[in-house]
Amino acid sequence: MQKIIKLFLILLVISACSKEAEMKPTSPLIIKTTNGDVRYMVEVATTPDDMQTGLMHRTNLGFTGGMLFNINPTRPVAMWMKNTKIPLDMLFVGPDTSIIMIKENAAPMSEEHIICEEPVRAVIEINAGQAKRHGIKVGDKVVHMILNQMVDIKTPGAEAKISSPSAQPTTANPNLPDVPKLNIPAQSKTAVENNASVSTKTTLPQPKESMPKVMNSTPKLPVPAPNI
């Protein structure tokens, strides 16, 4: 009976080791090359366990498939191909979302450390030969919702329009520099009348005796007049 139980446990271990890792949800990723945009649908490794496992134990990877390792905070990194059965191209992305290093055709199952000594924001693993096929080079920009902090890199939602300065509604602003505004200090009614009287004496000719008395009244102030 004990032998049967041990045999059963051994079969479970073998089955667990041979089982291929489940594929995670994917999101669009674009690499902007001189030959045009190259599009992938990548899984994202964010947790320590996901980043440690990566694409280990996989036997195949879709032609436009891949994995993005979210390195946050940015730092130098070392990658390897231990337990990875698929030959891969590794793209190391810097803090400005540009590719800073490429390791082509990393050998399956190799435990050689692939080191990037510059600060790395993300590592992208794609099928070996993709970098050469599409002309992906150092300096090419990478677009992904995590790297660019966007909800959707194809069709930003309403929140993107609201946050855009050009989308803000324009309202009249009395303080705009192209709108003249008189700076009239607050004065009492008596002071305003005195100022008007002085202005009359200095800017208007003295009325003749033959002119109607109505001309002796205080002239109107320039528009806009102060609130009295």
Salt bridges, closest charged atoms under 4 A:
ASP37 OD2 - LYS32 NZ 3.25
GLU43 OE1 - ARG58 NH2 2.96
ASP50 OD1 - LYS24 NZ 3.15
ASP96 OD2 - LYS141 NZ 3.79
